[in-house]
Amino acid sequence: MTVKSPIPVDNEAKIRQAMIMLIHIINDTSVPRNIRRAATEALNHLRDERLSHGVRAANAISVLDSISQDPNMPIHTRVRIWNVISLLETVKD
């Protein structure tokens, strides 16, 4: 038996939520510049409407995954990035 979510969450809503989370990282001045730059790159991938939702999410995950282990990253930022990655992993075509 499968249980459906009472509130359907579509891929576009998930991508919008991930974009909001990334904007918070980009605007946080306590985050090192290289990490903010990678978050901006991931945001640009999510904004690319020429690609499908799944491809946009996969491209953003790739960028975020490459910086997620940066030793200079503040812990709160690492958790935010993991949350964004987790959200984007649920986006399917």
Helices and strands as residue ranges (DSSP letters): H 11-26, H 33-47, H 53-67, H 75-88
